[in-house]
């Protein structure tokens, strides 16, 4: 006899086409009724969508209900967590996913008594192949989800063991018909026979037949839906009419049942649109959101968190709560709809405001730490405080900003440097200065803002002070050269007959890099090609070389093309708007590393812009970074009859995280795009999507997505929803780093190169010339107590071969955490590879037995005591 386990829940998007404030109004009524129903019906239970943030917002306006909630949670009647917000699984950083779990589980346990330890993601648009490993890091051994499966080509049952690249495994339960598979609304109650015969029983039959399952899961709920009233009586009515037995259950109970069964196994990502849409091209929608999300992630992980560790060692304390608040601001915008971009403009404004707040928090914390350390060191005007926020030695180039009286400066003990004048501040007369005498006025001399690139060697996780001084006047401004190339002994980029060519040794790759434009008839969920529109190569016409110094040269190539301004113009073949663009190739002649910038002002609507790269060899597969690893990507043939098997076309367009590696002739090219998330390749070219713009939230009958509109806009009673902000008008700059490697380079090296590519330059100069270079400088006043700290500090040394994912403060004062990724297929023993005693812990800082081993393709977290102590120094007045 097949038994159905009915789980009553609500799916709760914090925002979508409605805002967070709208959501809170809805929760005020729904959540209160849930509490009332649970208290009056002891046989009922309810799942509150697996995220604590929505409950936190409810409790903020209903503090009187906190104890009611705690009682129901502790008695396994109301289920909350494990997430803080329902994360997207393909776009955020792996660290963001781990912090989401950490905050969600920790706060659910602390505030409400416990967290539901099930990886519940009912509506996320696909999953990366390392999701089981990430869940295991938080002590979660299961996942319940909707989208991405195929029971004919991937795994034979909706219930299976999902294995990551590592040996980490979760018990997976898929509901192919959605989290509303067994939805019991008022119509279902009134027309129970029709509900069971036409929907309920056929769904159970399907879940039984694929895998011969005797126990099947029936989630019952939908977006913002209330608890089913008197569910015991409703289930009795179902059992009277159904061919199957149904019982009221919980997600945890069903997972526990599955754990006792022999299940089929699967490894890999879950992104097939067989039973539901997966939105395979959402990775480039509302690029402004994805780009800012990436930049804030990097700012927190590579700047704020390690700076807090360094600060604490010098006696400067920044509350851990500030860091949690910063992460929450970011995580609130990482739910699948929010980060995907399938939202109204009203919601997009809210997201951008949260990003603004997160940036202000991050910049303020950094500003406070740097100035306080600078004060303790008593920096003078010609000294620069330079940080290394990685626990590994840095030997390379840092870019720093200096304010100086002279535009000609030289750093002491620096092998190479380049100085570029960014801005000249002319002399100002009659400037007010407050002194011990009161107000005084003087003439403020001219000064310059300089960007300096310097080659330095820095000890790990700490800082050093370097000096600079004025030198006699010389022409250190950018030099414009007539050349049409930049080159070192081994590498050359040239512009020839409108094409960008790449030469490495004797190998010449013609037309190495191009810009492409095509129309977009899609919406904020998906790109869609315009009928009879062909993707066109945008021509380049002019170039020049700007030489910063003996170190850096920039090949600047520009062009323009008349394009259709609107989607209507595109359909009608009306080209009328001039679109201008620029490609800047920067070559470091010392390291032979290079990078690209694509710069343009987007004045065109409903189009897609892509960067096309030619590796000069037929491409069979590509290595792509994902959250917590690197995978091989191989194209699959798409049948002409795809509509018979899929809800949308399973196009060979993929998401990635930070790295794309493709083999060329005797070498591989590694690309490190900043904040870009979508790529495609054929047998000749690699394509990286820069921008995909649209003017509608949801549209029906797209070329690759037939039928109804996503986002409810063509549902009964709904309206189409314009999204002019999603046209992404305005100035854009996209950066991509590039490195040459050997063919089929090791994953460990590629992973280390990811860290190198996104390394940050962090410095501080005591400001007397411009108090607003650092926003809070003029309001962070000196205190009478500081610490006697050295002018050079290194807290920790981690072996250069290891891949460090994060360094951040422990919840325990005086300690910090270092997370390391083993990107290889062998077990790594870190014994003697970390300079201080390291205790292996989980992400909640619980000590683990195996102290020094890191399993293949997995993370390990280590807690380290910050034993450096410095003497207080009280100012004598």
C-alpha positions in Angstrom: 0.0 0.0 0.0 1.4 3.4 -1.0 1.3 6.0 1.8 1.4 9.7 1.2 2.9 12.0 3.9 1.1 15.3 3.8 3.1 18.3 5.1 1.3 21.6 5.6 3.4 24.6 4.9 3.4 28.1 3.4 5.9 29.3 0.7 6.9 32.8 1.6 8.8 35.0 -0.8 10.0 37.9 1.2 9.7 40.0 -2.0 8.9 39.4 -5.6 6.5 41.7 -7.5 5.5 42.7 -4.0 7.9 44.3 -1.5 9.2 43.2 1.9 6.8 45.7 3.5 3.9 44.1 1.6 5.0 40.7 2.8 5.0 41.8 6.4 1.4 43.0 6.1 0.4 39.6 4.8 2.4 37.8 7.5 0.7 39.9 10.2 -2.6 38.1 9.5 -1.3 34.7 8.2 1.2 34.0 10.9 -1.1 35.0 13.7 -3.8 32.6 12.4 -1.2 29.8 12.2 -0.4 30.2 15.9 -4.1 30.2 16.8 -4.7 27.1 14.7 -1.8 25.2 16.1 -2.8 26.0 19.7 -6.4 24.9 19.2 -5.5 21.8 17.1 -2.8 19.7 18.8 -2.7 17.2 15.9 -1.6 19.9 13.4 1.9 21.2 12.6 3.2 23.7 10.1 6.4 24.5 8.2 7.2 28.3 7.9 9.1 28.0 4.7 12.5 27.2 6.1 13.8 30.8 6.7 14.0 32.7 9.9 14.1 36.2 8.5 10.3 36.3 7.9 9.6 35.2 11.4 12.0 37.7 12.8 10.1 40.5 11.0 6.8 39.2 12.4 8.2 39.0 16.0 9.4 42.6 15.6 5.8 43.7 15.4 4.4 41.0 17.6 6.9 40.6 20.5 4.0 39.3 22.7 3.9 36.2 20.5 7.5 35.1 21.0 6.9 32.7 23.8 3.9 31.2 21.9 6.3 30.6 19.0 9.0 29.1 21.1 6.6 26.7 22.7 5.3 25.4 19.4 8.8 25.2 17.9 10.2 23.2 20.8 7.3 20.8 20.7 7.9 20.1 16.9 4.6 21.8 15.9 6.0 24.8 14.1 9.2 24.5 12.0 11.6 27.3 11.2 15.0 27.5 9.6 17.6 26.3 8.6 18.1 29.3 6.3 18.1 33.0 7.2 16.7 33.7 3.7 15.8 31.1 1.0 19.1 31.3 -0.9 19.7 31.1 -4.6 22.0 28.2 -5.2 23.9 29.2 -8.4 24.8 32.8 -8.0 25.9 33.6 -4.4 29.4 32.9 -3.2 29.8 29.6 -1.3 30.7 31.6 1.8 27.3 33.4 1.5 25.5 30.1 1.4 27.4 28.9 4.5 26.8 32.2 6.4 23.1 32.0 5.4 22.9 28.6 7.1 25.0 29.7 10.1 22.9 32.7 10.9 19.6 30.9 10.2 20.4 27.9 12.3 22.1 29.8 15.1 19.4 32.4 15.5 16.5 30.0 15.1 18.0 28.0 17.9 18.7 31.0 20.1 15.5 32.9 19.5 13.0 30.1 18.9 14.4 27.0 20.5 15.6 24.9 17.5 16.0 24.9 13.8 14.5 22.5 11.2 17.7 20.7 10.1 16.5 19.9 6.7 17.9 21.6 3.6 14.6 23.0 2.5 14.7 25.0 -0.8 11.2 24.6 -2.3 11.5 27.2 -5.2 15.1 27.7 -6.0 16.0 27.9 -9.7 18.5 25.0 -9.9 21.4 23.7 -7.8 25.1 23.5 -8.1 26.9 20.2 -7.9 28.5 21.0 -4.5 25.3 21.7 -2.6 25.5 18.4 -0.6 28.9 19.4 0.6 27.8 22.9 1.6 24.8 21.4 3.5 27.0 18.9 5.3 29.2 21.7 6.5 26.2 22.9 8.5 25.4 19.4 9.8 22.5 19.0 7.4 22.2 15.6 5.7 19.1 16.1 3.5 17.5 18.4 1.0 13.9 18.9 -0.1 13.4 20.8 -3.4 11.3 21.3 -6.5 13.2 22.1 -9.7 15.9 20.7 -11.8 15.4 16.9 -12.0 14.8 14.3 -14.8 13.8 10.8 -13.8 14.7 9.4 -17.2 18.2 10.8 -17.7 19.6 11.7 -14.2 18.1 9.6 -11.5 15.2 7.0 -11.6 13.3 8.3 -8.5 12.3 11.6 -6.9 14.0 10.2 -3.7 17.7 9.5 -4.0 21.2 10.0 -2.5 22.8 13.1 -4.0 26.6 13.0 -3.8 28.8 16.1 -4.2 32.2 16.3 -5.9 33.4 15.3 -2.5 32.1 12.2 -0.7 29.5 14.4 1.0 26.0 13.0 0.5 22.5 14.2 1.3 19.2 12.3 1.2 17.2 14.1 -1.5 13.5 14.4 -1.8 12.2 16.1 -4.9 8.6 17.3 -5.5 8.5 17.4 -9.3 5.0 19.0 -9.3 6.1 21.8 -6.9 5.6 22.7 -3.3 1.9 22.9 -4.1 1.6 19.2 -5.1 -1.0 18.5 -2.5 -2.3 22.1 -2.0 -5.6 22.1 -0.1 -7.4 25.3 -0.6 -11.1 26.1 -0.1 -11.9 24.9 -3.7 -10.3 21.5 -2.9 -12.3 21.2 0.3 -15.5 22.0 -1.5 -14.8 19.8 -4.5 -12.9 17.0 -2.8 -13.7 14.3 -5.2 -12.5 16.3 -8.2 -9.4 17.4 -6.3 -8.5 13.7 -5.5 -9.3 12.2 -8.8 -7.8 14.9 -11.1 -4.8 16.0 -9.0 -4.1 14.4 -5.7 -4.1 10.7 -6.7 -2.5 11.1 -10.1 0.4 13.0 -8.4 0.8 10.1 -5.9 0.7 7.6 -8.7 3.5 9.4 -10.5 5.7 9.6 -7.4 5.1 5.9 -6.7 5.8 4.7 -10.3 9.1 6.5 -10.7 11.2 4.4 -8.3 8.5 2.1 -7.1 8.1 4.2 -3.9 5.8 3.0 -1.2 6.2 6.2 0.7 5.7 9.5 -1.1 5.9 13.2 0.0 2.9 15.5 -0.6 3.7 19.1 0.3 0.5 21.1 0.9 0.7 24.8 0.6 1.5 27.7 -1.8 2.7 31.3 -1.8 1.5 33.2 1.3 -1.2 30.5 1.9 -2.6 30.1 5.4 -2.6 26.9 7.5 -5.2 24.3 6.5 -8.0 24.6 9.1 -8.8 21.4 11.0 -6.3 19.3 8.9 -7.1 16.0 10.7 -10.7 16.2 9.5 -9.5 17.1 6.0 -7.2 14.1 5.9 -10.0 11.8 7.0 -12.1 13.1 4.1 -9.1 12.5 1.7 -8.7 8.9 3.0 -12.3 8.2 2.4 -12.1 9.0 -1.3 -8.4 8.4 -2.2 -6.9 5.2 -3.5 -4.0 5.8 -1.2 -3.5 6.3 2.5 -2.5 9.8 3.7 -1.2 10.9 7.0 -0.3 14.3 8.5 3.5 14.4 8.6 6.6 16.6 8.8 9.5 17.0 6.4 11.9 15.6 9.1 9.7 12.5 9.5 9.7 11.9 5.8 13.5 12.3 5.5 14.0 9.9 8.4 11.9 7.3 6.6 14.0 7.8 3.4 17.2 7.3 5.3 16.1 3.7 6.1 15.7 2.9 2.4 18.1 1.8 -0.3 18.0 4.8 -2.7 19.5 5.4 -6.2 22.5 7.7 -6.3 23.2 10.8 -8.4 26.1 13.2 -8.7 26.1 16.5 -10.5 24.1 19.7 -10.8 20.3 19.9 -11.0 19.3 22.3 -13.7 17.0 20.3 -16.1 13.6 21.9 -16.9 11.8 18.6 -17.2 8.8 19.0 -14.8 9.1 22.8 -14.2 11.0 25.8 -15.5 14.5 26.3 -14.3 15.2 29.7 -16.0 18.5 28.7 -17.5 19.2 32.2 -18.7 18.4 34.1 -15.5 22.1 34.4 -14.7 22.4 37.7 -16.6 19.1 39.3 -15.8 19.3 42.6 -13.9 23.1 42.5 -14.0 23.3 45.5 -11.7 22.0 43.4 -8.8 24.4 40.5 -9.5 27.4 42.7 -10.0 26.8 44.6 -6.7 26.1 41.4 -4.8 29.5 40.1 -6.0 31.4 43.2 -5.1 29.9 43.3 -1.5 30.7 39.6 -1.0 34.3 40.2 -1.9 34.4 43.3 0.2 33.2 41.4 3.3 35.3 38.3 2.7 38.6 39.8 1.6 38.5 43.1 3.4 36.2 43.5 6.4 36.4 40.1 8.1 40.2 39.7 8.0 40.7 43.4 9.0 38.5 42.7 12.0 40.8 39.8 13.0 43.9 42.1 12.6 42.2 44.8 14.5 41.3 42.7 17.5 45.0 41.6 17.8 45.9 45.3 18.1 43.3 46.0 20.8 40.6 47.5 18.5 37.2 45.9 19.0 34.5 45.9 16.5 31.3 44.2 17.7 30.5 40.8 16.1 26.9 42.1 15.8 28.0 44.6 13.2 29.4 41.8 11.1 26.1 39.8 11.5 24.1 42.9 10.5 26.3 43.4 7.4 25.8 39.8 6.3 22.0 40.0 6.9 21.8 43.1 4.7 23.4 41.1 1.9 21.5 37.8 2.5 18.2 39.6 2.4 18.9 40.1 -1.3 20.1 36.6 -2.1 16.8 34.8 -2.3 16.1 33.2 -5.7 13.7 35.9 -7.0 15.8 38.8 -5.5 19.2 37.8 -6.8 17.9 36.2 -9.9 16.3 39.5 -10.8 12.7 38.2 -11.5 11.2 41.1 -9.5 9.4 44.4 -10.0 11.2 47.7 -10.2 9.8 48.6 -6.8 11.6 45.6 -5.3 14.8 46.3 -7.3 14.9 49.7 -5.7 14.7 48.1 -2.2 17.5 45.7 -3.1 19.8 48.5 -4.3 19.1 50.4 -1.1 20.1 47.4 1.0 23.3 47.1 -1.1 23.9 50.8 -0.3 23.4 50.2 3.4 25.7 47.1 3.2 28.4 49.1 1.4 28.2 51.8 4.0 28.5 49.3 6.9 31.5 47.6 5.2 33.3 50.8 4.3 32.7 52.3 7.8 34.1 49.2 9.6 37.1 49.2 7.3 37.6 53.0 7.8 37.4 52.7 11.6 39.9 49.8 11.8 42.4 51.4 9.4 42.3 54.8 11.1 42.6 53.4 14.6 45.6 51.3 13.7 47.1 54.3 11.9 46.7 56.3 15.1 48.4 53.7 17.2 51.3 53.7 14.8 51.4 57.5 14.8 51.7 57.6 11.0 53.1 60.7 9.4 52.0 62.3 6.2 54.6 60.4 4.1 53.8 56.9 5.4 51.4 54.4 4.0 49.9 51.6 6.0 49.6 48.5 3.7 47.6 45.4 4.7 47.7 41.8 3.6 44.4 40.3 4.6 45.2 36.8 3.4 47.0 34.3 5.8 49.6 33.7 3.0 52.6 35.6 1.9 51.9 38.1 -0.9 54.5 38.9 -3.5 53.2 41.0 -6.3 51.5 44.3 -7.2 49.2 46.4 -5.0 47.3 49.5 -6.2 47.1 52.2 -3.6 45.8 55.8 -3.5 47.9 58.6 -2.2 47.1 62.3 -1.5 50.3 64.3 -1.9 51.5 67.8 -2.2 53.6 66.7 -5.2 52.5 64.7 -8.2 56.0 63.1 -8.2 56.6 60.7 -5.4 58.8 57.7 -4.9 58.3 54.8 -2.5 61.2 53.6 -0.4 62.4 50.0 -0.9 60.0 49.3 -3.8 61.3 47.5 -6.8 58.8 48.7 -9.3 56.2 51.5 -9.2 53.9 53.5 -11.4 52.3 56.8 -10.4 49.3 58.2 -12.2 47.7 61.6 -11.4 43.9 61.0 -10.9 43.0 64.6 -9.8 44.5 67.9 -9.1 43.1 69.9 -6.2 44.1 73.6 -6.8 45.1 76.0 -4.0 42.2 77.4 -1.9 42.4 80.8 -0.2 41.0 81.8 3.2 40.3 78.3 4.5 39.0 77.9 8.1 41.1 75.9 10.6 40.0 75.3 14.2 43.0 75.6 16.6 43.4 75.9 20.4 43.1 79.7 19.8 39.8 79.3 18.0 39.1 80.1 14.3 42.1 80.8 12.1 42.3 81.2 8.3 45.0 80.3 5.9 45.7 79.5 2.2 45.6 75.8 1.6 48.2 74.7 -1.0 47.5 72.6 -4.0 47.7 68.8 -3.8 47.1 65.7 -5.9 45.3 62.5 -5.8 47.6 59.7 -7.1 47.0 56.1 -8.0 50.2 54.1 -7.4 50.9 50.6 -8.5 53.8 49.1 -6.5 55.5 45.7 -6.3 55.8 44.5 -2.7 56.3 41.4 -0.6 54.0 41.3 2.4 54.0 38.9 5.3 50.7 37.0 5.8 47.6 38.3 7.7 48.9 41.6 8.9 50.3 45.0 7.9 53.5 46.9 7.2 54.3 50.6 6.9 56.1 51.9 3.9 57.4 55.4 3.3 57.4 57.6 0.2 58.9 61.0 -0.5 58.7 63.8 -3.1 61.1 63.7 -6.0 62.1 66.4 -8.5 59.5 67.2 -11.2 59.4 64.8 -14.0 56.7 63.8 -16.5 54.9 61.0 -14.8 51.6 61.4 -16.5 50.1 58.8 -18.8 52.0 58.6 -22.1 49.9 58.2 -25.2 51.6 56.0 -27.8 50.8 55.7 -31.5 51.4 51.9 -31.3 48.6 49.5 -32.1 49.8 46.8 -29.7 51.0 46.1 -26.1 53.6 43.4 -25.6 56.2 41.7 -23.4 58.9 39.3 -24.5 56.4 36.4 -24.7 52.9 37.9 -25.1 51.4 40.4 -27.5 48.0 41.9 -28.1 47.6 43.8 -31.3 44.8 45.6 -33.2 44.9 44.9 -36.9 42.3 45.5 -39.6 39.6 45.9 -37.0 40.4 42.7 -35.2 42.1 42.0 -31.8 44.8 39.4 -32.2 46.7 37.5 -29.5 50.3 36.3 -30.0 51.9 33.9 -27.5 55.4 32.7 -28.6 54.9 31.4 -32.1 51.1 31.0 -31.8 48.9 33.7 -33.4 45.2 33.8 -32.6 43.4 36.1 -34.9 40.1 37.7 -33.8 40.8 36.6 -30.2 38.2 38.8 -28.6 35.0 40.4 -29.9 31.8 42.1 -28.6 28.4 40.7 -29.8 24.9 42.3 -29.7 21.5 40.6 -30.2 17.9 41.5 -29.4 16.2 40.2 -26.3 12.5 39.4 -26.5 12.6 37.9 -23.0 11.7 39.0 -19.5 13.2 39.3 -16.1 13.3 35.4 -15.9 14.8 34.5 -19.2 16.6 35.7 -22.4 14.7 35.0 -25.6 15.9 35.5 -29.1 14.1 37.9 -31.4 12.6 36.2 -34.5 14.7 36.7 -37.6 17.3 38.7 -35.6 20.9 37.6 -35.8 23.6 38.2 -33.2 26.0 40.7 -34.8 29.7 41.4 -34.1 30.2 45.0 -33.0 33.0 46.6 -35.0 36.1 48.2 -33.6 37.6 51.1 -35.5 40.2 53.0 -33.4 43.0 52.2 -30.9 45.7 53.8 -28.9 48.1 52.8 -26.2 48.4 54.5 -22.8 51.6 53.7 -21.0 51.3 54.2 -17.2 55.0 53.4 -16.6 57.5 50.7 -17.3 55.1 48.3 -15.7 51.6 48.8 -17.2 50.4 49.4 -20.7 46.8 49.8 -21.8 45.6 49.0 -25.3 42.4 51.0 -25.7 40.2 49.9 -28.6 37.0 51.7 -29.4 34.1 51.5 -31.8 30.5 52.4 -32.4 27.5 50.8 -34.1 24.0 52.0 -35.0 21.5 49.6 -33.4 17.8 49.4 -32.9 16.9 51.5 -29.8 13.8 49.6 -28.7 12.5 46.1 -29.1 9.9 47.4 -31.6 12.7 48.9 -33.7 14.6 45.6 -33.5 11.5 43.7 -34.8 10.9 46.2 -37.6 14.6 46.3 -38.6 15.0 50.0 -37.7 18.6 50.8 -36.7 18.7 54.4 -35.4 20.6 54.7 -32.2 24.4 55.0 -32.0 25.9 52.6 -29.4 29.5 53.4 -28.4 31.9 51.0 -26.6 35.4 50.5 -25.6 37.7 47.6 -24.8 40.8 48.2 -22.6 43.4 45.5 -22.4 45.9 46.1 -19.6 49.2 44.2 -19.6 51.6 44.0 -16.6 54.9 43.7 -18.3 56.6 42.3 -15.2 54.1 39.5 -14.3 52.8 39.0 -17.9 49.3 38.9 -16.4 46.6 40.8 -18.2 43.1 41.9 -17.8 40.2 43.3 -19.9 37.7 46.0 -19.3 34.6 46.5 -21.5 33.1 49.9 -21.0 30.0 51.4 -22.5 27.0 53.6 -21.8 23.9 51.4 -22.4 21.4 53.4 -24.3 19.8 50.5 -26.1 16.7 48.6 -24.8 15.9 44.8 -24.9 19.2 43.5 -26.0 22.0 41.1 -24.9 25.7 42.0 -25.0 28.3 39.3 -24.9 32.1 39.0 -24.9 33.3 36.3 -27.4 36.7 34.7 -26.9 38.5 32.5 -29.5 40.9 30.0 -27.9 42.1 28.9 -31.4 41.1 25.3 -30.9 37.9 23.2 -31.1 36.3 23.3 -27.7 35.0 20.1 -26.3 34.6 21.0 -22.6 35.3 23.8 -20.2 36.2 23.9 -16.6 33.9 26.2 -14.6 34.1 27.4 -11.1 31.1 26.7 -8.9 30.4 27.3 -5.2 33.1 25.2 -3.5 34.7 23.6 -6.5 35.4 23.4 -10.2 33.5 21.1 -12.6 33.9 20.0 -16.3 31.1 21.3 -18.5 30.1 19.5 -21.6 27.4 20.5 -24.0 24.5 18.2 -24.6 22.5 17.9 -27.8 19.2 19.6 -27.7 16.5 17.7 -29.7 14.3 19.6 -32.1 11.4 18.1 -30.3 12.5 19.5 -26.9 9.0 20.9 -26.3 7.7 17.3 -25.9 10.0 16.7 -22.9 10.8 20.0 -21.3 9.0 23.0 -19.8 11.6 25.3 -21.4 14.4 24.7 -23.9 17.4 23.1 -22.1 19.8 25.5 -23.8 23.5 25.0 -23.2 23.9 28.2 -21.2 25.5 27.8 -17.8 26.1 29.5 -14.5 29.6 29.8 -13.1 31.4 31.3 -10.1 34.6 33.4 -10.7 36.5 31.0 -13.1 36.2 29.8 -16.7 39.1 27.7 -18.1 39.3 26.6 -21.7 42.0 24.6 -23.5 43.8 26.1 -26.4 46.8 24.9 -28.4 49.3 23.5 -25.8 47.9 25.9 -23.1 44.8 26.8 -21.3 43.2 30.2 -20.9 41.8 31.0 -17.5 39.3 33.9 -17.2 38.2 35.5 -14.0 35.2 37.8 -14.6 34.2 40.1 -11.8 30.5 39.5 -11.0 29.5 37.9 -14.3 27.7 34.6 -13.9 26.6 33.2 -17.3 28.4 31.6 -20.2 27.9 29.6 -23.3 30.3 27.8 -25.7 30.2 26.0 -29.0 32.9 24.1 -30.8 34.9 27.2 -31.5 34.1 30.1 -29.2 33.5 30.9 -25.5 30.7 33.5 -24.8 30.4 35.4 -21.5 27.2 37.4 -21.1 27.8 41.0 -20.0 24.2 42.4 -20.1 20.8 41.1 -20.9 18.1 43.8 -20.7 14.3 43.7 -20.8 11.2 45.8 -20.1 8.8 43.2 -18.7 8.6 41.1 -15.5 7.0 38.2 -17.2 6.0 37.5 -20.9 4.2 34.5 -22.4 5.2 32.4 -25.4 8.9 33.1 -25.5 10.9 31.3 -28.2 12.7 29.1 -25.6 9.8 29.1 -23.1 6.4 28.5 -24.6 3.1 28.9 -22.9 2.2 31.1 -19.9 4.3 33.9 -18.5 6.5 33.2 -15.5 5.7 35.5 -12.6 1.9 35.3 -12.7 1.5 38.2 -15.2 -0.8 36.2 -17.5 -2.6 34.3 -14.7 -6.3 35.0 -14.1 -6.8 38.5 -12.7 -3.2 39.6 -13.1 -1.7 42.2 -15.4 1.5 42.6 -17.3 4.1 44.5 -15.3 6.6 46.8 -17.1 10.2 46.9 -15.6 11.9 49.9 -17.2 14.8 49.7 -14.6 15.6 46.2 -16.0 16.6 47.9 -19.2 19.8 48.7 -17.3 20.4 52.1 -18.9 23.6 54.0 -18.0 27.3 53.5 -17.6 28.8 50.0 -17.4 32.3 48.7 -16.8 33.0 44.9 -16.8 36.4 43.5 -15.7 37.8 40.1 -16.7 41.2 38.9 -15.6 43.2 36.3 -17.6 46.0 33.9 -17.0 47.8 31.4 -19.3 48.2 27.9 -17.9 49.3 24.5 -19.1 46.7 22.3 -20.8 44.5 20.6 -18.2 46.0 22.5 -15.3 45.3 21.1 -11.8 42.2 22.1 -10.0 44.3 23.1 -7.0 46.3 25.6 -9.0 43.2 27.0 -10.7 41.6 27.4 -7.3 44.6 29.3 -6.0 44.6 31.5 -9.0 40.9 32.4 -8.3 42.1 33.8 -4.9 45.0 35.7 -6.6 42.7 37.2 -9.3 40.3 38.7 -6.7 43.0 39.8 -4.2 42.3 43.2 -2.7 44.6 46.2 -2.3 44.0 47.7 1.2 45.9 50.7 2.5 45.6 53.7 4.6 47.2 57.1 4.7 46.7 59.6 7.5 44.8 62.4 6.0 45.5 66.1 6.5 44.9 67.2 2.9 41.4 65.7 2.3 39.4 64.4 5.2 36.7 63.0 2.9 38.8 60.4 1.0 37.8 58.1 3.8 34.2 59.0 4.6 34.3 58.7 8.4 37.9 59.9 9.0 36.8 63.4 10.2 34.4 61.9 12.8 36.7 59.2 14.2 38.4 61.2 17.0 41.7 60.2 18.6 41.3 58.7 22.1 43.5 58.9 25.1 44.1 55.2 25.1 45.9 53.4 22.3 48.2 50.3 22.0 51.9 50.1 21.5 51.8 48.0 18.4 54.7 47.2 16.0 55.1 48.8 12.6 55.0 45.4 11.0 52.6 42.6 12.0 51.9 39.1 10.8 49.4 37.0 12.8 49.3 33.7 10.9 51.1 31.8 8.1 49.3 29.2 6.0 51.1 27.1 3.4 51.1 28.8 0.0 49.7 25.6 -1.6 46.5 25.7 0.4 43.3 27.4 -0.9 41.9 29.7 1.8 38.2 30.5 1.5 37.7 32.9 4.4 39.4 34.3 7.5 36.9 35.8 10.0 36.4 36.5 13.7 35.2 33.7 15.9 32.2 34.2 18.1 34.6 33.6 20.9 36.6 36.8 21.8 40.3 36.5 21.0 39.9 33.8 18.4 39.3 33.6 14.7 38.4 31.0 12.0 40.2 30.1 8.8 38.3 28.0 6.2 40.3 26.0 3.7 39.2 24.3 0.5 40.8 21.0 -0.6 40.4 21.3 -4.4 42.2 18.1 -5.1 41.2 14.4 -5.3 43.5 13.4 -2.4 43.1 13.9 1.4 45.1 16.9 2.6 46.8 16.9 6.0 47.4 20.5 7.2 49.6 19.5 10.1 52.7 21.7 10.0 51.1 23.8 7.3 49.6 26.4 9.6 51.9 28.4 11.8 49.7 28.4 14.9 47.8 25.7 16.7 44.6 25.1 14.7 41.6 23.2 16.1 39.2 21.7 13.5 35.6 22.9 14.0 32.3 22.9 12.2 30.8 26.2 11.0 29.2 26.7 14.4 32.6 26.3 16.0 31.9 22.9 17.6 35.2 21.0 17.9 35.7 18.0 15.6 37.7 14.9 16.2 39.8 14.7 13.1 41.9 17.8 13.7 44.2 18.0 10.6 42.6 16.2 7.7 40.6 17.8 4.8 38.7 15.5 2.6 38.9 15.8 -1.2 36.8 18.6 -2.8 35.6 19.8 0.6 36.0 22.6 3.1 37.4 22.4 6.6 37.3 25.1 9.2 39.9 25.7 11.8 39.8 27.9 15.0 42.9 29.8 16.0 43.7 31.7 19.1 44.8 35.3 18.6 47.5 35.3 21.2 49.2 38.5 20.2 49.0 41.0 23.1 50.1 44.6 23.1 50.5 47.1 26.0 48.1 49.9 26.4 49.5 53.4 25.9 47.7 56.2 27.7 48.0 59.7 26.3 49.7 62.1 28.6 47.9 65.5 28.6 
